[in-house]
């Protein structure tokens, strides 16, 4: 076993011996079907903390020749699959961590350094098949295929680190992409190439060197959805094992969704919560909020409005197709939002083509980024939200109306930034804007509640529903918004359309909150009525 050639199974051995290990070995059944087919080029891009390196350790343990991994996979899901024995430890694996090469190369060209160290291992093991000293890694691999029918499985971690960490060096990026294309594309010695990173590989300006790869990204994981993070069933099992509240885990770490798996959880954060027996933001342990703030502060029309909408619990339409898959070529706000999806700060609903903030952990990251300047109005609203929630729970409708007026004055200008035809901020606000205002105004409620907009209820849809988490013992809130009609009218609609009947399984106090928005009264835009019922 070597460092780069057939690295063996020690990393996977350590993973399965860990206190918390979730079996994702059925992914191997997928990769087995791709070997020596047109689908053998696979790029899986996910955010940090989503298990990319562990997946590569598993694949290395399974495929690497020269070691016996049968015992490691005994009892795992893949063991019962028909292809398990056929491919177990049957391939020469070349494992490349590009982050390490970038660090170690120092002043040397990163690909030159990579070629030198990998060639040295290949000569050490297969020198008898290489009568001549080849000058390039590709030439060595071609000779091994011609002389010994040798095929390789390439596992490349952090493939995109050159693009992320050398953003200013376009020449280095082009040279690196050309190297990967020459190394992998249409080469008979490639049995499988499985590369991982944060960014997809599709395009870098006009330079589409790696177009042979099939991409599995946070906008579309295709048939690998189940292996992107932890599924709902996997998290429920962990909660039972470690005595953690499943609903609370969901509010903190759920929210990433795909076509078939609607609930994908951040695996690193779930594991840390189980280990520490504490719900917290574990995102900051590996990345700082400054990275998010850089993109939030970029000057694209409508970007701030979209962020406010999402922080208020809403969704925004995003065109992900214009994104150039790098971290510096931004032409529209959609490019920024798409990057935030790939970085894990936003989730994406491909069916609706909408982005949204997935959970509490990410909400805290946005709050941290806003707290260091440039978002003063929004931070004022978030700070005041605690008192607004208290006034609501106390039934103090007058104070609630005043608090909503203050929220309106703080953020309405952001939401209506591009409405040149409106006579006033009040004229420009849409139903979507009002729901965003409500979501922001009750921002602190997310500690104890799950916010649902356009909640299917009774004979229609309630505008906003706040469902209490099981441990909180707080009342549910059903909120109805009305333009130019009384708050009492909103309460009557909640009753007449039987919105509370939709809270199936909920037993406890429910507060009906009617909010009126009067655009013709700039001194008092909102009025409020609150009623208490029991289910």
Kinemage of the C-alpha trace (Angstrom):
@kinemage 1
@onewidth
@group {chain A} dominant
@subgroup {mainchain}
@vectorlist {calphas} color= white
{ca unk a 1} P 0.000 0.000 0.000
{ca unk a 2} L 1.185 3.497 -0.772
{ca unk a 3} L 0.317 7.098 -0.137
{ca unk a 4} L -1.228 7.760 -3.543
{ca unk a 5} L -1.295 4.289 -5.131
{ca unk a 6} L -3.629 1.877 -3.314
{ca unk a 7} L -3.837 3.812 -0.034
{ca unk a 8} L -5.589 0.940 1.700
{ca unk a 9} L -8.380 0.931 4.239
{ca unk a 10} L -7.069 2.564 7.420
{ca unk a 11} L -9.142 5.744 7.058
{ca unk a 12} L -12.341 3.759 6.567
{ca unk a 13} L -11.367 1.448 9.424
{ca unk a 14} L -11.185 4.490 11.691
{ca unk a 15} L -14.565 5.718 10.421
{ca unk a 16} L -16.443 2.488 11.147
{ca unk a 17} L -14.821 2.251 14.592
{ca unk a 18} L -16.099 5.700 15.520
{ca unk a 19} L -18.854 5.985 18.102
{ca unk a 20} L -21.271 7.261 15.460
{ca unk a 21} L -21.154 5.726 12.010
{ca unk a 22} L -24.012 5.788 9.497
{ca unk a 23} L -23.834 3.066 6.849
{ca unk a 24} L -23.709 4.614 3.368
{ca unk a 25} L -21.981 1.649 1.714
{ca unk a 26} L -24.805 1.112 -0.795
{ca unk a 27} L -23.221 3.970 -2.727
{ca unk a 28} L -20.668 1.370 -3.828
{ca unk a 29} L -23.412 -0.457 -5.719
{ca unk a 30} L -23.912 2.726 -7.747
{ca unk a 31} L -20.215 3.183 -8.523
{ca unk a 32} L -19.816 -0.510 -9.412
{ca unk a 33} L -22.417 -0.039 -12.140
{ca unk a 34} L -20.409 2.886 -13.558
{ca unk a 35} L -17.056 1.104 -13.900
{ca unk a 36} L -15.879 0.887 -17.524
{ca unk a 37} L -19.052 2.473 -18.870
{ca unk a 38} L -19.857 5.843 -20.404
{ca unk a 39} L -20.863 6.938 -16.883
{ca unk a 40} L -17.452 6.302 -15.353
{ca unk a 41} L -16.686 10.036 -14.897
{ca unk a 42} L -18.411 11.225 -11.726
{ca unk a 43} L -18.183 14.631 -10.038
{ca unk a 44} L -19.955 14.899 -6.696
{ca unk a 45} L -20.019 18.446 -5.316
{ca unk a 46} L -21.297 19.210 -1.819
{ca unk a 47} L -20.616 21.786 0.896
{ca unk a 48} L -18.059 21.263 3.617
{ca unk a 49} L -19.180 18.932 6.403
{ca unk a 50} L -21.184 16.704 4.064
{ca unk a 51} L -18.981 13.597 4.162
{ca unk a 52} L -17.083 13.851 0.870
{ca unk a 53} L -13.725 12.713 2.267
{ca unk a 54} L -15.315 9.862 4.226
{ca unk a 55} L -16.956 8.641 1.025
{ca unk a 56} L -13.591 8.577 -0.735
{ca unk a 57} L -12.062 6.682 2.187
{ca unk a 58} L -14.822 4.097 1.831
{ca unk a 59} L -14.279 3.760 -1.922
{ca unk a 60} L -10.516 3.475 -1.453
{ca unk a 61} L -10.995 0.726 1.134
{ca unk a 62} L -13.338 -1.187 -1.132
{ca unk a 63} L -11.456 -0.952 -4.431
{ca unk a 64} L -7.772 -0.817 -3.416
{ca unk a 65} L -5.747 -3.829 -4.491
{ca unk a 66} L -3.217 -5.198 -2.057
{ca unk a 67} L -5.450 -5.174 1.021
{ca unk a 68} L -8.291 -7.327 2.323
{ca unk a 69} L -11.313 -5.232 3.294
{ca unk a 70} L -13.909 -8.017 3.464
{ca unk a 71} L -14.079 -7.892 7.255
{ca unk a 72} L -14.531 -4.105 7.256
{ca unk a 73} L -17.615 -4.451 5.070
{ca unk a 74} L -19.019 -7.473 6.897
{ca unk a 75} L -22.573 -6.716 7.981
{ca unk a 76} L -22.696 -3.500 5.969
{ca unk a 77} L -25.466 -2.865 3.454
{ca unk a 78} L -23.264 -3.390 0.398
{ca unk a 79} L -22.264 -6.910 1.451
{ca unk a 80} L -25.564 -8.346 0.220
{ca unk a 81} L -25.359 -6.690 -3.185
{ca unk a 82} L -24.670 -8.945 -6.161
{ca unk a 83} L -21.603 -6.951 -7.271
{ca unk a 84} L -19.897 -6.874 -3.851
{ca unk a 85} L -17.426 -9.736 -4.334
{ca unk a 86} L -16.804 -8.976 -8.013
{ca unk a 87} L -15.059 -5.636 -7.388
{ca unk a 88} L -13.809 -5.975 -3.792
{ca unk a 89} L -10.084 -5.009 -3.699
{ca unk a 90} L -9.714 -5.676 -7.426
{ca unk a 91} L -8.389 -2.321 -8.702
{ca unk a 92} L -5.337 -0.148 -8.524
{ca unk a 93} L -6.542 3.066 -6.945
{ca unk a 94} L -4.870 6.446 -7.373
{ca unk a 95} L -6.006 8.709 -4.545
{ca unk a 96} L -5.256 12.428 -4.917
{ca unk a 97} L -6.063 15.080 -2.328
{ca unk a 98} L -5.554 18.283 -4.293
{ca unk a 99} L -5.606 20.449 -1.172
{ca unk a 100} L -2.466 18.733 0.083
{ca unk a 101} L -0.733 19.027 -3.272
{ca unk a 102} L -1.529 22.739 -3.407
{ca unk a 103} L -0.027 23.238 0.067
{ca unk a 104} L 3.032 21.070 -0.445
{ca unk a 105} L 3.935 22.293 -3.920
{ca unk a 106} L 4.888 25.700 -2.487
{ca unk a 107} L 6.789 27.508 -5.270
{ca unk a 108} L 6.693 24.493 -7.563
{ca unk a 109} L 3.844 24.112 -10.050
{ca unk a 110} L 1.171 22.021 -8.348
{ca unk a 111} L 0.710 19.597 -11.229
{ca unk a 112} L 4.472 19.119 -11.662
{ca unk a 113} L 4.737 18.237 -7.980
{ca unk a 114} L 1.791 15.838 -8.261
{ca unk a 115} L 3.290 14.084 -11.276
{ca unk a 116} L 6.656 13.626 -9.590
{ca unk a 117} L 5.365 11.993 -6.396
{ca unk a 118} L 2.765 9.789 -8.088
{ca unk a 119} L 5.217 8.619 -10.776
{ca unk a 120} L 7.700 7.700 -8.050
{ca unk a 121} L 5.173 5.322 -6.460
{ca unk a 122} L 4.191 3.820 -9.795
{ca unk a 123} L 7.857 3.118 -10.684
{ca unk a 124} L 8.398 1.573 -7.257
{ca unk a 125} L 5.546 -0.897 -7.746
{ca unk a 126} L 5.496 -1.411 -11.515
{ca unk a 127} L 9.041 -0.592 -12.611
{ca unk a 128} L 9.332 -3.900 -14.461
{ca unk a 129} L 6.523 -2.801 -16.814
{ca unk a 130} L 8.226 0.530 -17.503
{ca unk a 131} L 11.479 -0.114 -19.349
{ca unk a 132} L 11.918 3.562 -20.131
{ca unk a 133} L 11.760 6.593 -17.844
{ca unk a 134} L 8.649 8.386 -19.011
{ca unk a 135} L 8.499 12.149 -18.624
{ca unk a 136} L 4.824 12.545 -17.760
{ca unk a 137} L 2.339 10.784 -15.512
{ca unk a 138} L -0.005 10.221 -18.462
{ca unk a 139} L 2.794 8.482 -20.380
{ca unk a 140} L 3.520 6.212 -17.414
{ca unk a 141} L -0.149 5.221 -17.116
{ca unk a 142} L -0.447 4.650 -20.853
{ca unk a 143} L 2.614 2.354 -20.752
{ca unk a 144} L 1.186 0.403 -17.826
{ca unk a 145} L -2.026 -0.125 -19.748
{ca unk a 146} L -0.211 -1.139 -22.947
{ca unk a 147} L 2.342 -3.383 -21.251
{ca unk a 148} L 0.293 -4.833 -18.400
{ca unk a 149} L -3.369 -4.085 -19.171
{ca unk a 150} L -3.441 -1.997 -15.989
{ca unk a 151} L -6.556 0.044 -15.269
{ca unk a 152} L -6.988 2.497 -12.420
{ca unk a 153} L -9.726 3.973 -10.322
{ca unk a 154} L -9.055 7.667 -9.690
{ca unk a 155} L -10.365 9.167 -6.459
{ca unk a 156} L -9.762 12.926 -6.320
{ca unk a 157} L -10.662 14.942 -3.236
{ca unk a 158} L -10.949 18.755 -3.187
{ca unk a 159} L -10.657 18.773 -6.970
{ca unk a 160} L -11.706 22.455 -7.071
{ca unk a 161} L -9.302 23.854 -4.474
{ca unk a 162} L -7.185 25.460 -7.223
{ca unk a 163} L -10.294 27.331 -8.395
{ca unk a 164} L -11.262 28.366 -4.874
{ca unk a 165} L -7.861 29.242 -3.441
{ca unk a 166} L -6.144 30.598 -6.551
{ca unk a 167} L -9.048 32.645 -7.848
{ca unk a 168} L -6.809 35.384 -9.206
{ca unk a 169} L -4.636 33.042 -11.303
{ca unk a 170} L -6.573 32.189 -14.448
{ca unk a 171} L -3.452 30.810 -16.099
{ca unk a 172} L -2.915 28.320 -13.249
{ca unk a 173} L -6.576 27.296 -13.446
{ca unk a 174} L -6.412 26.673 -17.203
{ca unk a 175} L -3.175 24.727 -16.866
{ca unk a 176} L -4.680 22.623 -14.063
{ca unk a 177} L -7.850 21.880 -16.032
{ca unk a 178} L -5.806 20.892 -19.078
{ca unk a 179} L -3.778 18.559 -16.879
{ca unk a 180} L -6.921 16.833 -15.549
{ca unk a 181} L -8.395 16.554 -19.020
{ca unk a 182} L -5.221 14.964 -20.411
{ca unk a 183} L -4.988 12.655 -17.403
{ca unk a 184} L -8.565 11.391 -17.494
{ca unk a 185} L -10.533 12.106 -20.659
{ca unk a 186} L -10.906 9.197 -23.104
{ca unk a 187} L -8.055 7.296 -21.464
{ca unk a 188} L -8.389 3.490 -21.609
{ca unk a 189} L -6.568 3.121 -18.288
{ca unk a 190} L -9.428 4.882 -16.475
{ca unk a 191} L -11.914 2.379 -15.044
{ca unk a 192} L -13.621 5.018 -12.887
{ca unk a 193} L -12.939 8.630 -11.975
{ca unk a 194} L -14.789 9.833 -8.869
{ca unk a 195} L -13.966 13.419 -7.938
{ca unk a 196} L -15.381 15.540 -5.133
{ca unk a 197} L -15.361 19.208 -4.305
{ca unk a 198} L -17.615 22.103 -3.400
{ca unk a 199} L -18.101 23.352 -6.965
{ca unk a 200} L -19.313 21.466 -10.049
{ca unk a 201} L -16.883 21.082 -12.941
{ca unk a 202} L -19.070 22.088 -15.854
{ca unk a 203} L -17.691 25.431 -16.957
{ca unk a 204} L -15.073 28.048 -16.243
{ca unk a 205} L -15.684 30.870 -18.671
{ca unk a 206} L -14.956 29.490 -22.130
{ca unk a 207} L -12.771 26.700 -20.763
{ca unk a 208} L -14.885 23.531 -20.418
{ca unk a 209} L -12.052 21.073 -20.074
{ca unk a 210} L -13.890 18.458 -18.034
{ca unk a 211} L -17.162 18.119 -19.907
{ca unk a 212} L -16.982 14.309 -19.753
{ca unk a 213} L -18.035 14.361 -16.095
{ca unk a 214} L -21.577 13.702 -14.978
{ca unk a 215} L -22.326 16.187 -12.233
{ca unk a 216} L -24.063 15.484 -8.947
{ca unk a 217} L -24.451 18.833 -7.198
{ca unk a 218} L -26.591 20.537 -4.562
{ca unk a 219} L -28.944 21.658 -7.321
{ca unk a 220} L -29.388 18.083 -8.591
{ca unk a 221} L -27.913 14.980 -6.959
{ca unk a 222} L -29.768 12.673 -9.366
{ca unk a 223} L -29.683 9.062 -8.151
{ca unk a 224} L -27.132 9.856 -5.411
{ca unk a 225} L -29.604 11.930 -3.327
{ca unk a 226} L -29.639 9.405 -0.490
{ca unk a 227} L -25.862 9.696 -0.074
{ca unk a 228} L -25.677 13.496 0.008
{ca unk a 229} L -26.283 13.724 3.762
{ca unk a 230} L -28.248 11.928 6.456
{ca unk a 231} L -31.807 10.931 5.586
{ca unk a 232} L -34.809 11.360 7.848
{ca unk a 233} L -34.858 7.670 8.775
{ca unk a 234} L -31.149 7.698 9.619
{ca unk a 235} L -31.518 10.758 11.850
{ca unk a 236} L -34.613 9.370 13.557
{ca unk a 237} L -32.667 6.211 14.421
{ca unk a 238} L -29.786 8.264 15.845
{ca unk a 239} L -32.194 10.343 17.932
{ca unk a 240} L -33.648 7.155 19.412
{ca unk a 241} L -30.191 5.792 20.151
{ca unk a 242} L -28.857 8.974 21.758
{ca unk a 243} L -32.034 10.316 23.354
{ca unk a 244} L -32.230 13.504 21.274
{ca unk a 245} L -35.439 15.252 20.224
{ca unk a 246} L -36.124 14.465 16.550
{ca unk a 247} L -38.178 17.614 15.877
{ca unk a 248} L -35.487 19.839 17.364
{ca unk a 249} L -32.763 18.117 15.351
{ca unk a 250} L -34.839 18.813 12.259
{ca unk a 251} L -35.246 22.504 13.029
{ca unk a 252} L -31.480 22.848 13.440
{ca unk a 253} L -29.991 20.664 10.688
{ca unk a 254} L -32.704 19.580 8.197
{ca unk a 255} L -33.846 21.519 5.150
{ca unk a 256} L -31.690 20.384 2.228
{ca unk a 257} L -34.052 18.798 -0.258
{ca unk a 258} L -34.064 16.920 -3.530
{ca unk a 259} L -36.670 15.366 -5.781
{ca unk a 260} L -37.111 12.077 -3.932
{ca unk a 261} L -35.478 12.788 -0.574
{ca unk a 262} L -37.229 15.899 0.737
{ca unk a 263} L -35.343 15.909 4.048
{ca unk a 264} L -31.536 15.797 3.956
{ca unk a 265} L -29.640 16.702 7.133
{ca unk a 266} L -26.158 18.140 7.585
{ca unk a 267} L -24.274 14.970 8.676
{ca unk a 268} L -21.382 16.633 10.486
{ca unk a 269} L -23.696 18.791 12.597
{ca unk a 270} L -26.034 15.895 13.438
{ca unk a 271} L -23.079 13.796 14.608
{ca unk a 272} L -21.717 16.645 16.737
{ca unk a 273} L -25.134 17.247 18.294
{ca unk a 274} L -25.367 13.561 19.239
{ca unk a 275} L -21.845 13.476 20.626
{ca unk a 276} L -22.189 16.676 22.635
{ca unk a 277} L -25.835 16.066 23.575
{ca unk a 278} L -26.456 19.687 22.692
{ca unk a 279} L -28.245 21.577 19.926
{ca unk a 280} L -25.905 24.247 18.654
{ca unk a 281} L -24.368 25.810 15.567
{ca unk a 282} L -21.501 23.492 14.594
{ca unk a 283} L -21.045 25.177 11.222
{ca unk a 284} L -18.706 27.791 12.720
{ca unk a 285} L -16.253 25.109 13.837
{ca unk a 286} L -15.009 24.723 10.262
{ca unk a 287} L -15.813 28.006 8.533
{ca unk a 288} L -16.237 31.612 9.590
{ca unk a 289} L -19.121 33.907 8.766
{ca unk a 290} L -16.833 36.295 6.846
{ca unk a 291} L -17.055 33.965 3.831
{ca unk a 292} L -20.826 34.407 3.751
{ca unk a 293} L -20.694 38.154 4.357
{ca unk a 294} L -18.505 38.725 1.294
{ca unk a 295} L -21.234 37.415 -0.975
{ca unk a 296} L -24.141 38.972 0.918
{ca unk a 297} L -22.589 42.415 0.504
{ca unk a 298} L -22.061 42.197 -3.243
{ca unk a 299} L -23.779 45.009 -5.093
{ca unk a 300} L -26.352 43.259 -7.276
{ca unk a 301} L -29.829 44.749 -7.627
{ca unk a 302} L -32.339 42.668 -5.717
{ca unk a 303} L -29.835 40.547 -3.780
{ca unk a 304} L -30.587 42.164 -0.418
{ca unk a 305} L -34.308 41.962 -1.057
{ca unk a 306} L -34.022 38.242 -1.779
{ca unk a 307} L -31.973 37.649 1.373
{ca unk a 308} L -34.560 39.501 3.457
{ca unk a 309} L -37.328 37.425 1.878
{ca unk a 310} L -35.528 34.209 2.786
{ca unk a 311} L -34.678 35.327 6.312
{ca unk a 312} L -38.394 36.036 6.693
{ca unk a 313} L -39.117 32.394 5.913
{ca unk a 314} L -39.784 32.860 2.197
{ca unk a 315} L -38.351 31.470 -1.005
{ca unk a 316} L -36.943 33.195 -4.081
{ca unk a 317} L -36.739 32.092 -7.697
{ca unk a 318} L -33.182 31.383 -8.847
{ca unk a 319} L -31.801 30.709 -12.293
{ca unk a 320} L -28.922 28.331 -11.550
{ca unk a 321} L -27.936 27.841 -15.195
{ca unk a 322} L -25.979 31.068 -15.609
{ca unk a 323} L -23.544 30.234 -12.798
{ca unk a 324} L -20.013 29.719 -14.143
{ca unk a 325} L -19.024 27.314 -11.342
{ca unk a 326} L -16.293 29.504 -9.941
{ca unk a 327} L -16.068 31.993 -7.106
{ca unk a 328} L -15.370 35.193 -8.983
{ca unk a 329} L -17.386 35.302 -12.224
{ca unk a 330} L -20.662 36.850 -11.098
{ca unk a 331} L -22.944 38.624 -13.572
{ca unk a 332} L -26.289 38.539 -11.758
{ca unk a 333} L -27.675 38.053 -8.271
{ca unk a 334} L -28.688 34.532 -9.376
{ca unk a 335} L -24.993 33.651 -9.670
{ca unk a 336} L -24.437 34.673 -6.043
{ca unk a 337} L -27.480 32.762 -4.835
{ca unk a 338} L -26.437 29.664 -6.784
{ca unk a 339} L -22.972 29.792 -5.224
{ca unk a 340} L -24.589 30.014 -1.767
{ca unk a 341} L -26.543 26.859 -2.624
{ca unk a 342} L -23.306 25.028 -3.485
{ca unk a 343} L -21.658 26.330 -0.310
{ca unk a 344} L -24.581 25.034 1.782
{ca unk a 345} L -25.841 28.423 2.994
{ca unk a 346} L -29.035 28.001 0.975
{ca unk a 347} L -31.131 24.989 0.049
{ca unk a 348} L -32.658 24.549 -3.389
{ca unk a 349} L -35.966 23.129 -4.560
{ca unk a 350} L -35.256 22.029 -8.140
{ca unk a 351} L -38.921 21.369 -8.946
{ca unk a 352} L -39.897 24.943 -8.056
{ca unk a 353} L -36.489 26.472 -8.947
{ca unk a 354} L -36.487 28.236 -5.565
{ca unk a 355} L -33.819 28.838 -2.926
{ca unk a 356} L -34.410 29.234 0.798
{ca unk a 357} L -32.607 29.264 4.141
{ca unk a 358} L -32.774 25.646 5.336
{ca unk a 359} L -32.523 25.646 9.136
{ca unk a 360} L -31.561 27.334 12.419
{ca unk a 361} L -27.872 26.602 12.024
{ca unk a 362} L -27.701 28.513 8.754
{ca unk a 363} L -29.975 31.288 10.042
{ca unk a 364} L -27.383 31.909 12.760
{ca unk a 365} L -24.668 32.153 10.104
{ca unk a 366} L -26.628 34.852 8.287
{ca unk a 367} L -27.199 36.635 11.590
{ca unk a 368} L -23.476 36.500 12.388
{ca unk a 369} L -22.623 37.875 8.946
{ca unk a 370} L -25.121 40.738 9.289
{ca unk a 371} L -23.997 41.667 12.779
{ca unk a 372} L -20.646 43.100 11.652
{ca unk a 373} L -22.056 46.020 9.689
{ca unk a 374} L -24.029 46.981 6.640
{ca unk a 375} L -27.289 45.377 7.779
{ca unk a 376} L -28.202 47.664 10.669
{ca unk a 377} L -31.909 47.892 9.817
{ca unk a 378} L -32.323 44.156 9.704
{ca unk a 379} L -30.388 43.650 12.934
{ca unk a 380} L -32.656 46.199 14.650
{ca unk a 381} L -35.659 44.121 13.629
{ca unk a 382} L -34.094 40.862 14.798
{ca unk a 383} L -33.192 42.403 18.155
{ca unk a 384} L -36.762 43.658 18.649
{ca unk a 385} L -38.344 40.334 17.675
{ca unk a 386} L -38.059 38.880 21.188
{ca unk a 387} L -40.310 41.591 22.617
{ca unk a 388} L -42.773 41.279 19.728
{ca unk a 389} L -43.183 37.573 20.393
{ca unk a 390} L -43.681 38.217 24.111
{ca unk a 391} L -46.341 40.847 23.368
{ca unk a 392} L -48.107 38.383 21.074
{ca unk a 393} L -48.101 35.572 23.624
{ca unk a 394} L -49.363 38.036 26.252
{ca unk a 395} L -52.221 39.071 23.939
{ca unk a 396} L -51.048 42.691 23.805
{ca unk a 397} L -52.411 43.502 20.340
{ca unk a 398} L -51.647 47.230 20.499
{ca unk a 399} L -47.945 46.661 21.167
{ca unk a 400} L -47.828 44.055 18.414
{ca unk a 401} L -49.211 46.578 15.911
{ca unk a 402} L -46.640 49.164 16.998
{ca unk a 403} L -43.841 46.618 16.671
{ca unk a 404} L -44.946 45.714 13.155
{ca unk a 405} L -44.990 49.415 12.226
{ca unk a 406} L -41.369 49.705 13.343
{ca unk a 407} L -40.441 46.572 11.382
{ca unk a 408} L -42.100 48.038 8.311
{ca unk a 409} L -40.097 51.255 8.539
{ca unk a 410} L -36.824 49.358 8.963
{ca unk a 411} L -37.052 46.931 6.056
{ca unk a 412} L -39.753 48.012 3.578
{ca unk a 413} L -37.272 50.085 1.571
{ca unk a 414} L -35.146 46.969 0.990
{ca unk a 415} L -38.109 44.892 -0.145
{ca unk a 416} L -39.347 47.574 -2.570
{ca unk a 417} L -35.935 48.699 -3.884
{ca unk a 418} L -36.886 48.337 -7.555
{ca unk a 419} L -40.509 49.444 -7.662
{ca unk a 420} L -40.132 52.754 -9.449
{ca unk a 421} L -43.876 53.080 -10.115
{ca unk a 422} L -45.056 52.953 -6.505
{ca unk a 423} L -46.278 56.153 -4.887
{ca unk a 424} L -44.996 55.044 -1.499
{ca unk a 425} L -43.462 52.079 0.272
{ca unk a 426} L -46.921 51.029 1.358
{ca unk a 427} L -48.191 50.883 -2.239
{ca unk a 428} L -45.296 48.691 -3.302
{ca unk a 429} L -45.590 45.974 -0.664
{ca unk a 430} L -46.954 42.678 -1.978
{ca unk a 431} L -48.398 39.710 -0.083
{ca unk a 432} L -44.962 38.109 -0.363
{ca unk a 433} L -43.355 41.206 1.149
{ca unk a 434} L -45.832 41.281 4.030
{ca unk a 435} L -45.157 37.637 4.837
{ca unk a 436} L -41.428 38.384 4.801
{ca unk a 437} L -41.996 41.287 7.195
{ca unk a 438} L -43.941 39.014 9.533
{ca unk a 439} L -41.248 36.352 9.354
{ca unk a 440} L -38.535 38.863 10.217
{ca unk a 441} L -40.601 40.534 12.917
{ca unk a 442} L -41.007 37.158 14.649
{ca unk a 443} L -37.425 36.083 13.939
{ca unk a 444} L -36.691 35.015 17.530
{ca unk a 445} L -39.699 32.683 17.473
{ca unk a 446} L -37.645 30.182 15.471
{ca unk a 447} L -35.934 29.028 18.638
{ca unk a 448} L -39.202 27.432 19.762
{ca unk a 449} L -41.319 27.304 16.624
{ca unk a 450} L -41.367 25.999 13.088
{ca unk a 451} L -42.551 28.744 10.723
{ca unk a 452} L -44.721 27.643 7.790
{ca unk a 453} L -45.936 30.072 5.140
{ca unk a 454} L -49.040 29.381 3.027
{ca unk a 455} L -50.007 26.547 5.368
{ca unk a 456} L -52.756 24.277 3.904
{ca unk a 457} L -55.529 24.667 6.444
{ca unk a 458} L -59.268 24.022 6.495
{ca unk a 459} L -60.840 25.630 3.436
{ca unk a 460} L -57.772 27.493 2.230
{ca unk a 461} L -54.267 28.490 3.216
{ca unk a 462} L -53.273 30.286 6.400
{ca unk a 463} L -50.747 33.033 5.635
{ca unk a 464} L -48.289 32.081 8.373
{ca unk a 465} L -48.426 29.351 11.022
{ca unk a 466} L -45.999 29.007 13.920
{ca unk a 467} L -45.954 25.397 15.147
{ca unk a 468} L -44.323 25.000 18.574
{ca unk a 469} L -41.575 22.444 18.945
{ca unk a 470} L -42.630 19.612 21.290
{ca unk a 471} L -40.501 20.603 24.276
{ca unk a 472} L -41.571 24.245 24.416
{ca unk a 473} L -45.105 24.062 25.896
{ca unk a 474} L -45.974 27.235 24.004
{ca unk a 475} L -49.168 27.961 22.052
{ca unk a 476} L -49.405 27.605 18.292
{ca unk a 477} L -49.914 30.808 16.304
{ca unk a 478} L -52.154 31.083 13.249
{ca unk a 479} L -51.538 34.424 11.525
{ca unk a 480} L -53.766 35.925 8.830
{ca unk a 481} L -52.852 39.134 6.974
{ca unk a 482} L -55.344 41.556 5.422
{ca unk a 483} L -54.932 44.563 3.127
{ca unk a 484} L -57.177 47.503 3.986
{ca unk a 485} L -59.528 45.358 6.072
{ca unk a 486} L -59.820 45.140 9.809
{ca unk a 487} L -57.814 42.786 11.972
{ca unk a 488} L -61.140 41.376 13.228
{ca unk a 489} L -61.956 40.421 9.617
{ca unk a 490} L -58.725 38.408 9.541
{ca unk a 491} L -59.739 36.621 12.754
{ca unk a 492} L -63.158 35.790 11.292
{ca unk a 493} L -61.522 34.307 8.209
{ca unk a 494} L -59.396 32.020 10.377
{ca unk a 495} L -62.547 30.812 12.106
{ca unk a 496} L -64.836 30.654 9.060
{ca unk a 497} L -62.316 28.703 6.980
{ca unk a 498} L -61.443 26.454 9.925
{ca unk a 499} L -57.711 26.962 9.637
{ca unk a 500} L -57.062 25.487 13.058
{ca unk a 501} L -58.368 22.084 11.958
{ca unk a 502} L -55.171 21.595 9.976
{ca unk a 503} L -53.105 21.386 13.173
{ca unk a 504} L -53.748 17.661 13.291
{ca unk a 505} L -52.307 15.965 16.321
{ca unk a 506} L -51.677 19.251 18.117
{ca unk a 507} L -53.321 19.570 21.513
{ca unk a 508} L -52.956 22.814 23.380
{ca unk a 509} L -53.516 26.497 23.192
{ca unk a 510} L -53.781 28.278 19.834
{ca unk a 511} L -53.543 32.005 19.329
{ca unk a 512} L -55.385 33.469 16.350
{ca unk a 513} L -53.515 36.558 15.204
{ca unk a 514} L -55.233 38.877 12.748
{ca unk a 515} L -53.089 41.623 11.228
{ca unk a 516} L -54.417 44.452 9.099
{ca unk a 517} L -52.240 46.508 6.776
{ca unk a 518} L -53.627 49.947 5.889
{ca unk a 519} L -51.538 51.599 3.186
{ca unk a 520} L -53.581 54.836 3.422
{ca unk a 521} L -52.614 55.448 7.046
{ca unk a 522} L -48.817 56.001 7.085
{ca unk a 523} L -48.879 56.918 10.787
{ca unk a 524} L -50.403 53.575 11.745
{ca unk a 525} L -49.928 50.991 9.033
{ca unk a 526} L -50.836 47.969 11.118
{ca unk a 527} L -53.572 46.964 13.507
{ca unk a 528} L -53.814 43.651 15.305
{ca unk a 529} L -56.363 41.411 17.015
{ca unk a 530} L -55.473 38.329 19.071
{ca unk a 531} L -57.824 35.579 20.256
{ca unk a 532} L -57.128 32.449 22.254
{ca unk a 533} L -58.681 29.056 21.502
{ca unk a 534} L -58.050 25.483 22.678
{ca unk a 535} L -57.755 22.365 20.554
